Amino acid sequence: MALTKAHNRMIADAAVNVKDFGAVGNGTTNDTTAIQAAINAAANGSLYIPSGNYLIDDTQVRVDSPCRIFGDGPTSILRFDINTVTQGLRVTSSSVTLESLYIDSRNTSTGDVTILVQHDNSLGYINDFVMKNVHIFGGNSLDTNSLPENHGIKFGDNTNVRRWRMEGCTFEKLRIGMFTSNAFGTNGNTAEDCTISNCSFLNIGLRALIFNTDFATSGVKVAWDNVRVSNCLFEGHQGTDSEDRC
């Protein structure tokens, strides 16, 4: 255990730190500009988000280059307060890892997406997107029993997804935990070799997981190939709707 902690500290010391770009992490200061600048500076490297509550207000944060973004676990909080955009964090690049973070998106609106994975090009590829030990918390407030308004993760249109992996993540009080767009590109693109393991879906309002396979724009069938969901917990239901878990 001591060796693991020491190793993690060495990695954090070598990474770009959001604090070095002016992020405060007090839960009230708008840290959006600082976090975006830190993400840009960490392209093809690592970004460390130390313990704190980092407010991202009314602006989408983008990850446009390979990057590992990691924190100290549940004490490293990204709090999205989104009113003018429909996604909090957008991943457009391959080889992006999100690890040991707590994402609080309870103040977003109906239909908003906490994390959008979508390429900017019409036939883009996003490979090796990884989430490990990430907790996404939605809902309107901590104590409401109403149906949560926002979603967890969306894999968007015009995006091929390969070797996407989620391990040890928690999705809590969301309208939909994870879902895919109906059209992976204009020629019936696919999502291949994807795994969801040891994840928890708690008090989800509508469905925990949706794997869409509708026809794409050209009429070619969207396909999921070699997708595995294993050792996951589906527990509770939020709101009054009686929808399926998956």
C-alpha positions as CSV (number, residue, x, y, z in Angstrom):
1,M,0.0,0.0,0.0
2,A,2.8,2.4,0.9
3,L,4.5,1.7,-2.5
4,T,1.2,2.4,-4.3
5,K,0.7,5.7,-2.5
6,A,4.3,6.7,-3.2
7,H,3.9,5.8,-6.9
8,N,0.7,7.8,-7.2
9,R,2.3,10.8,-5.6
10,M,5.2,10.6,-8.1
11,I,2.7,10.5,-11.0
12,A,0.8,13.5,-9.5
13,D,4.0,15.5,-9.0
14,A,5.0,14.9,-12.7
15,A,1.5,15.8,-14.1
16,V,0.1,19.2,-14.9
17,N,-1.8,20.5,-11.9
18,V,-5.0,22.6,-12.2
19,K,-3.9,24.7,-9.3
20,D,-1.0,25.9,-11.3
21,F,-3.5,27.5,-13.7
22,G,-5.4,29.3,-11.1
23,A,-8.1,26.8,-10.2
24,V,-9.3,27.4,-6.6
25,G,-11.5,24.5,-5.8
26,N,-13.6,26.1,-3.1
27,G,-17.0,25.3,-4.7
28,T,-18.0,28.9,-5.4
29,T,-15.2,30.3,-7.6
30,N,-15.8,29.7,-11.3
31,D,-12.8,27.5,-12.2
32,T,-13.9,26.8,-15.8
33,T,-11.2,28.9,-17.6
34,A,-8.4,27.5,-15.4
35,I,-9.5,23.9,-15.9
36,Q,-9.8,24.3,-19.7
37,A,-6.3,25.8,-19.8
38,A,-4.9,23.0,-17.7
39,I,-6.5,20.4,-19.9
40,N,-5.0,22.0,-23.0
41,A,-1.6,22.2,-21.4
42,A,-1.8,18.5,-20.4
43,A,-2.3,17.3,-24.0
44,N,-0.5,13.9,-24.6
45,G,0.3,13.8,-20.9
46,S,-1.5,13.8,-17.5
47,L,-3.6,16.3,-15.6
48,Y,-3.9,16.1,-11.8
49,I,-7.0,17.5,-10.0
50,P,-6.2,17.5,-6.3
51,S,-8.9,17.4,-3.6
52,G,-11.3,20.3,-3.9
53,N,-14.7,21.3,-5.3
54,Y,-14.2,22.8,-8.7
55,L,-17.1,24.8,-10.2
56,I,-17.6,24.7,-14.0
57,D,-20.3,27.3,-14.8
58,D,-22.2,27.7,-18.1
59,T,-19.4,26.5,-20.3
60,Q,-18.5,23.2,-21.9
61,V,-15.1,21.8,-21.1
62,R,-13.4,19.9,-23.9
63,V,-10.7,17.2,-24.1
64,D,-9.4,17.5,-27.6
65,S,-6.1,15.6,-27.2
66,P,-5.0,12.3,-25.6
67,C,-4.8,12.9,-21.9
68,R,-5.1,11.2,-18.5
69,I,-7.2,13.3,-16.1
70,F,-7.1,12.0,-12.5
71,G,-7.8,13.0,-9.0
72,D,-7.8,11.9,-5.4
73,G,-11.0,10.0,-5.6
74,P,-14.3,11.3,-4.1
75,T,-12.7,14.4,-2.7
76,S,-11.7,15.6,-6.2
77,I,-15.1,17.1,-7.3
78,L,-16.0,18.6,-10.6
79,R,-19.2,20.4,-10.1
80,F,-21.1,21.3,-13.3
81,D,-23.6,24.1,-13.1
82,I,-24.7,24.2,-16.8
83,N,-27.5,26.4,-18.0
84,T,-26.4,27.6,-21.5
85,V,-24.8,24.4,-22.9
86,T,-26.2,20.8,-23.0
87,Q,-23.0,18.9,-22.2
88,G,-20.6,19.5,-19.3
89,L,-17.5,17.6,-20.5
90,R,-16.9,16.7,-24.1
91,V,-14.3,14.2,-25.2
92,T,-13.4,14.4,-28.9
93,S,-10.0,12.6,-28.8
94,S,-8.8,9.0,-28.6
95,S,-6.7,7.8,-25.6
96,V,-8.5,9.8,-22.9
97,T,-8.7,8.4,-19.4
98,L,-10.8,9.8,-16.5
99,E,-9.8,8.3,-13.2
100,S,-10.5,8.7,-9.5
101,L,-12.9,11.7,-9.8
102,Y,-16.4,12.7,-8.4
103,I,-18.6,14.5,-10.9
104,D,-21.5,16.4,-9.5
105,S,-24.0,17.5,-12.2
106,R,-27.2,17.9,-10.2
107,N,-27.8,21.4,-11.4
108,T,-28.1,20.7,-15.1
109,S,-31.4,20.7,-17.0
110,T,-33.7,18.1,-18.5
111,G,-31.9,16.2,-21.2
112,D,-28.4,17.6,-20.5
113,V,-25.5,15.2,-20.7
114,T,-22.7,15.2,-18.1
115,I,-20.1,13.6,-20.4
116,L,-20.4,13.6,-24.2
117,V,-18.1,11.4,-26.2
118,Q,-18.3,12.6,-29.8
119,H,-15.8,13.3,-32.5
120,D,-15.9,16.6,-34.4
121,N,-15.7,14.9,-37.8
122,S,-18.6,13.2,-39.5
123,L,-16.7,9.8,-39.5
124,G,-14.5,10.2,-36.5
125,Y,-12.9,7.5,-34.4
126,I,-12.5,7.6,-30.7
127,N,-10.5,4.7,-29.4
128,D,-9.4,3.7,-25.9
129,F,-11.7,5.9,-23.9
130,V,-11.3,4.7,-20.3
131,M,-13.1,5.6,-17.0
132,K,-11.9,4.1,-13.7
133,N,-13.4,4.8,-10.3
134,V,-15.4,7.8,-11.5
135,H,-18.6,8.7,-9.6
136,I,-21.3,10.7,-11.5
137,F,-24.0,12.1,-9.3
138,G,-27.0,13.8,-10.9
139,G,-30.5,14.7,-9.7
140,N,-32.0,18.1,-8.9
141,S,-30.7,18.2,-5.3
142,L,-29.3,15.9,-2.7
143,D,-32.6,15.1,-1.1
144,T,-35.2,15.2,-3.9
145,N,-37.3,12.1,-4.7
146,S,-38.3,13.5,-8.1
147,L,-37.1,12.1,-11.4
148,P,-33.5,13.2,-12.1
149,E,-33.2,15.5,-15.1
150,N,-29.8,14.9,-16.6
151,H,-27.9,12.0,-18.1
152,G,-24.5,10.5,-17.3
153,I,-22.7,9.6,-20.5
154,K,-23.7,9.8,-24.1
155,F,-21.8,8.4,-27.1
156,G,-22.8,10.8,-29.8
157,D,-23.5,10.8,-33.5
158,N,-20.8,10.5,-36.1
159,T,-18.4,8.6,-33.8
160,N,-16.9,5.2,-34.0
161,V,-16.1,3.8,-30.6
162,R,-13.5,1.2,-30.0
163,R,-12.0,-0.4,-26.9
164,W,-14.1,1.8,-24.6
165,R,-13.8,0.6,-21.0
166,M,-15.5,1.5,-17.7
167,E,-14.2,0.0,-14.4
168,G,-15.4,0.6,-10.9
169,C,-17.6,3.6,-11.7
170,T,-20.8,4.7,-10.0
171,F,-23.8,6.3,-11.7
172,E,-26.2,7.8,-9.2
173,K,-29.6,9.7,-9.5
174,L,-29.4,10.2,-13.2
175,R,-32.2,10.1,-15.8
176,I,-30.2,7.7,-17.9
177,G,-26.9,6.3,-16.8
178,M,-25.2,5.7,-20.2
179,F,-26.7,5.7,-23.6
180,T,-25.6,5.7,-27.3
181,S,-26.8,7.8,-30.1
182,N,-29.0,6.2,-32.8
183,A,-26.4,7.0,-35.5
184,F,-22.7,6.2,-35.2
185,G,-21.8,8.2,-38.3
186,T,-23.5,8.3,-41.7
187,N,-22.4,4.9,-42.9
188,G,-23.5,2.7,-40.0
189,N,-20.4,2.8,-37.9
190,T,-19.9,0.4,-35.0
191,A,-18.9,0.3,-31.4
192,E,-16.4,-2.5,-30.9
193,D,-14.7,-4.3,-28.0
194,C,-16.3,-2.3,-25.1
195,T,-16.5,-3.4,-21.5
196,I,-18.4,-2.3,-18.4
197,S,-17.2,-4.0,-15.3
198,N,-17.7,-3.7,-11.5
199,C,-19.9,-0.6,-11.9
200,S,-22.9,0.5,-9.9
201,F,-26.1,2.1,-11.2
202,L,-28.1,3.5,-8.3
203,N,-31.5,5.2,-8.3
204,I,-31.6,5.7,-12.0
205,G,-34.8,7.4,-13.2
206,L,-35.4,5.7,-16.6
207,R,-32.8,3.3,-17.8
208,A,-29.3,2.5,-16.6
209,L,-27.9,1.5,-20.0
210,I,-29.2,2.0,-23.5
211,F,-27.4,0.4,-26.5
212,N,-29.2,1.9,-29.5
213,T,-29.1,-0.1,-32.8
214,D,-31.3,2.0,-35.0
215,F,-30.7,2.7,-38.6
216,A,-28.1,5.4,-39.4
217,T,-28.6,8.2,-41.9
218,S,-27.7,6.1,-44.9
219,G,-30.0,3.2,-43.7
220,V,-27.1,1.0,-42.7
221,K,-27.6,-0.8,-39.4
222,V,-25.6,0.4,-36.4
223,A,-23.8,-2.5,-34.7
224,W,-22.4,-3.3,-31.3
225,D,-19.7,-5.9,-31.6
226,N,-18.1,-7.7,-28.6
227,V,-19.6,-5.7,-25.8
228,R,-19.5,-7.1,-22.3
229,V,-21.2,-6.0,-19.1
230,S,-20.1,-7.9,-16.0
231,N,-20.2,-7.8,-12.2
232,C,-22.4,-4.7,-12.1
233,L,-25.0,-3.6,-9.5
234,F,-28.4,-2.2,-10.5
235,E,-30.2,-1.0,-7.4
236,G,-33.1,1.4,-6.6
237,H,-35.2,3.5,-8.8
238,Q,-35.7,7.3,-8.7
239,G,-38.9,9.1,-9.4
240,T,-42.4,7.7,-10.2
241,D,-41.8,6.2,-13.7
242,S,-41.6,2.5,-13.9
243,E,-39.1,2.0,-16.8
244,D,-36.7,-0.8,-17.4
245,R,-33.3,-0.9,-15.9
246,C,-31.6,-1.6,-19.2
